[in-house]
Amino acid sequence: MPDIVVIATHADWASLTRQLAAGDNAVSVVQARLAAGVAAARQAVAEGARVLISRGVTCGMIAAALPQVPLVEVKFTGFDLLRALLEAQAAGGPVAIVDRQEVLTGLAAIEEILGVQDKARKIAIDDYRRYRAGVDQAVRAGAACIIGNQAVVDEAEAHGLRGILLRSGPEGIRHALELSRQMLTIQRMEEANARRIETIINSVDYGIIAVDNAGAVTALNREARRLLTPAHGAPDNHPFLTKLRRYGRLGERLTGSIERLEDGREVVINYLPITVGDETAGAVATLQELRQFQDIERRTRQELARRGRLARHTFLELEETAAPAMRTVIDEARRFAEVDATVLIQGETGVGKEYFAHAIHAASPRRYGPFVAVNCAAIPATVLESELFGYAEGAFTGAKKGGKVGLFEQAHGGTIFLDEIGEMAEELQARLLRVLQEHEIYRIGDDRVIPVDIRVIAATNRDLRAMVAAGRFREDLYYRLDVLTLEVPPLRARKQDIPLFVRKFIDEFNQKYRRNVRGMDDEGLALLAAYDWPGNIRELHNVVGRLMALAAGPVITAAEVRQCLERRLSPADRPAAPGMKAAEAVAIRDALARANGNKQQAARLLGIGRSTLWRKLREMGIESDSSK
Ligand SMILES: Nc1ncnc2c1ncn2[C@@H]1O[C@H](COP(=O)(O)OP(=O)(O)OP(=O)(O)O)[C@@H](O)[C@H]1O
């Protein structure tokens, strides 16, 4: 069925319309009047007509019967009136026009333009069904000729008078056709828009439902239907809508509301008013199952953690040095970065070995792959094995369902940094050697071979060679690791860098503590230079942190530095003399007690690295059972 259907009430109108619309496949003409006209309109709509055209009584009846269908009424034009008046004039005698007030008002304006105001008497009927009364009135007024619609004409002729049909001429029909075509175009645009919006709102995985000011649902996507339908048959009946309508009326928003649906599912709902200009035009709600929300959060956290497996430091940072000894090491490290071989970084605690590992990875061809750092001293041996190699489901009691991907696998395509390699248990040393030789791993409890493409960077503050000699480190592993060796100098060998680090750390703590310390006086810097820094850069970092927390003025003074250095017990960071071991143990136990057993915090209190604390604890016979 064509999109535009004209319900023409007369044969001549129907044929005129057919002529005017010839060649336009979108238009079809049906000739029918009154009840038959309504039936024809209904049928046309059922067959797909999208805009209807009609006229007069029939048009009014169609509008009442099909209020939701766009309907264009053919209006009378000046030409129609002129044609009727000319016909009446030819017949002779007084002329009356009987029609609805609305039509007469339109005609009056036309008459005025044409200058024929008093050519015909106008008799208004408030309803087409009252045409008889109108014609009677015209008869009483002495009309010889009555102009009106078909019913009026029939009635006039029944009275023996001349009836003249007020016909729609080509101008009015053309206008109605044009209007209908425009309506059709707008309708199509609106439909395309609605389809676009529907596609968009259906493409998201949360529910969207909107209501207008009258409370009618104006948007409802698939997910909202899924969430709201089961309990209530149709989402329109859902009690949740009452709430949404209320938010629309109040123009208020509520986000993150957790509500329970009747079937027990919990959903996170955001209610938002829809405002157009200054007016509230309704409300929209987004709904998401809490479970789904949690899933997304978990996935996001995993993703963030994965991204966390990136190198955070580069050579640019390391190059901020004035020490020739450092420059040599950096040059070596840069060259090592390009070679895809195992690197062993040696140096005292806190000299920045981990920084080198990050920088080497970041400058290596593997830089777009993961960088996984593991502190072998911070994790108990048994846990370390499963952390590194992963395990199969059911490998041991307490093993996670689905097993676990080990760090070697996670580092695939990138670099794994094994810090404090000297602390690695013997059995693990053997397994690590296999990884280095075979480039493959087995998960615990699984005999499937998993090839891994990783580069190993190891670090230690121990003398590995001495450990080999003492039989505490596997010789074969030592030689595997000792391919490209870097020796990072201690801070006392690069004292010219102390002012640089002080500046850098002051900036850092200014930000962290929201302070505005400008610097340190020269005497203070000289005191720092005279100190031997057993804890190296980490110790300097802690000292500056403490000075910053205590600094009274805009510049850190020598007196403050002196006091801080004197107060530094720092037993744990120094290679303890035998007599000092007991005091060191007391300090450690004290710090642990103050930190409620939290080792990270205790390490901070002692001003030593976490791994150093782990090592000391082990030396003291206190086995570490968590990585807190
Ligand atoms: N180039 C640097 N710039 C700024 N800070 C640095 C730099 N190098 C080291 N540090 C500081 O020293 C701390 C220790 O560095 P890092 O962890 O790399 O040392 P490490 O030699 O690996 O120590 P450990 O052997 O105890 O693990 C860092 O947390 C940082 O505060």
The ligand as an ORCA input file, in Angstrom:
! r2SCAN-3c Opt
* xyz 0 1
  N      67.659      7.562     40.581
  C      66.867      7.689     41.631
  N      66.104      8.777     41.756
  C      65.297      8.919     42.828
  N      65.207      8.049     43.825
  C      65.935      6.947     43.750
  C      66.805      6.694     42.654
  N      67.402      5.522     42.877
  C      66.918      5.056     44.045
  N      66.039      5.912     44.586
  C      65.354      5.797     45.880
  O      65.910      4.728     46.593
  C      64.937      3.733     46.897
  C      65.567      2.390     46.692
  O      65.747      2.122     45.323
  P      65.670      0.621     44.801
  O      64.530     -0.082     45.393
  O      65.793      0.650     43.318
  O      67.014      0.069     45.432
  P      67.556     -1.390     45.454
  O      69.011     -1.270     45.202
  O      66.766     -2.255     44.546
  O      67.299     -1.779     46.976
  P      67.153     -3.258     47.674
  O      68.404     -3.993     47.378
  O      66.991     -2.937     49.117
  O      65.943     -3.848     47.049
  C      63.781      4.028     45.979
  O      62.560      3.701     46.534
  C      63.895      5.525     45.780
  O      63.275      6.187     46.849
*
